[in-house]
Amino acid sequence: MVGFDDLPFADWVTPRLMTVRTPLADMTVLAARMVLRLLSGQQPETIRAEVATELVVRDSSGPPSATG
């Protein structure tokens, strides 16, 4: 099982949830730049932006434990 955004509870549940961590601060900066360009009458530099993500491997990515 895999979650998304690596929220804190992913590390608190049992089994600990494997997630994809996204750079929310970077995404916010990119979105704000696009909005500011649009508000000033300019076209965005691009209509698509890609940011790097990170796979955070935890217990939910492995086989079930012997205890269930």
N, C-alpha and C positions, 0 to 999 in steps of 0.2 A: 504494500500500500504506500502511496506517495502523496504528500501534501504539497501546497504551494505557498510561497511567501515566507517560509520559515518563521512563523509566528511562535512566540514563546511556549505556548502550550504543547507544541510538537515535541518538546524535550521533556514534558511533564507526564504525558500519558504513557500507558503500558500497552503494547510495546512502544518505545520511543519512535516517533514517526519520521521516516525519511522525507525530506522536502527539497524543493528547488528554491534557493535563496535568490531574490531579485534585488537589484540596487535601487531601492525606492527613492533615495535622495537624487541619484543621477537621472532617474526617470522624471522626477518633479522638475529639475532644472531644464531638461530638454523640452518638456511640455510648456513651461513658462516662457521659454525663449520663442517657441512657436506662436503662442498666444500674443506675446508682445509684438512680434513681427506683423501678425495679422491685424492687431489693433492700430498699428502705425501705417496700415495700408500696403504693406509689403507682403510678398509671398514667402511662405516658409522656405528655408533652405532645402528642405526635403519633406516629403509627406510621409516618410517612413523612417523610423529610427530604431536601431537595434542596440541593445545593451547586453553585456555579458551576464550570465547567470552562473550559479554554483550549485552543484548537487551536494546536499548535506546527507551523507549516508548514516543511518541510524538502524536500530534493531528491526524495524518493520521491513527492511529489505532482505532479511535472512530467513532461513527456514524456521518453522515454529519451534519453540523450546520444548524440551522433554517434559516440562511440567505443564504444558498446555498453554 
